[in-house]
């Protein structure tokens, strides 16, 4: 795999049982790159390992006054220099390739998992942790993957040098062969503590990242209530905790580095002292002493990779653990999901669901067994919830995402009697599309923004007209004089547009897809009353004959719905038309008209006067709709 071939066509199915399992899985999936890096590493380290022997030959040739052997030693040293340069260059190239491809694979896996889980991801994993995994953690994981092959080459070189010294000069070689393992293992007692400190640092950094993410996301609200200083102080404290943890971790790694310098120095002193005594006794030659001395000096270079692999593993292990935690999340299915269809009269029934082709897109009535909500096929159903959070959870559940209540999984939504969380994700997304109350607009041209998977039955012009986006097109045309509105550039998250314009543009994008079931969560909350009425008519006309569910409390939308469902405390308590429910259901009227407790409580009559009516005829546009569109 080359960098130019990225991204991967298929990043594979990761082994997310634990952090070490995930790291091993990454290494196996880059076996070709690891073997290439190992081969070039052996060439590089092996050529360096030969140099001490050649230096010893050259010194001995000078002592023996042999010009021929000196010339041969010099020529071979020149070839080794070329091999060292070539091996170092290609080792760096292959190692960086392994690093980048490993990081890219992890990022693709995270992106795929995010797309599968959708908004359910941040309910199961903190947003700051997801950000930390997809940014800093992928680099540390890639570091360990690429360092593994270099460490393997260095370890093989150390074994080769030790064995060669024992064969070349047993008297000194045995000392080196015994001392080198001691050098390699000397830092092991320090590694557990260093790993714990590194884990603690990463936890603090993840917490600080999460706090920063939450602060930035709510900055506008914080400024409105004057709470930015409070959150800034919290972030300062979290940042100082990260600094303290990083200093403590750095001290431990400094101690490990000091041991890595001290121990080879002690070994070198022992070798030189013992070698000088052997040379004085005539048991070894000067050239052999120089060879062994040079070899021991050279070993400090590959031994450094022992420290590096320890650091890489210590830093990558918690990162891999976090990545594995995110990647192990699954789109939960219900083994008994079809049982919920037995009590659903509007569904096809469980037996029909069992005979259904797994690749077939389900159709029919949409039913939520948790709340009792039924959205008949081909009709516009409005849902009123007193709790906005409850409405958001309902929208996610209608989209096929598994829901949890006090760690207990709730039954799946049924579409035509088929549990949505049992069908393939791509099929579920084709059948049901959920537009969140805070939709995101990606940067790029308006044409690219509206270029989404669709049935082709709804054109971009029809969708923009239904969503009342004429003013959006005018604003984009003014910003890009020389371009058509569809070719105009939309800034990141649509910040150049007002809140209402962004909302209607997102609605148009959803309408273009023309899904079998469209779920809209407060699609006009940032739109003024006049525009909202036109949007309601446009959506109703464009979605005629298609199943549409709108979660809203706006009387303008409710009055145009064919069926209104009222949820109270998570259960359906009333079904009918808007005008009927306004008169017959006080709790519904309180939510829709924003009545206070005093307004809902009838006043006692004074001195025999006739008690006033508890309510009067309510106009369908009751309530105050305020234009809350933001300025650009």
Beta strands, then each sheet from edge to edge (+ up, - down):
strand 1: 366-368
strand 2: 373-375
strand 3: 380-385
strand 4: 404-405
strand 5: 408-409
strand 6: 414-415
strand 7: 418-419
strand 8: 432-435
strand 9: 444-445
strand 10: 489-490
strand 11: 517-521
strand 12: 547-551
strand 13: 563-568
strand 14: 571-576
sheet 1: 2+ 1- 6+ 7-
sheet 2: 8+ 11+ 12+ 3+ 13+ 14-
sheet 3: 4+ 5-
sheet 4: 9+ 10-
end
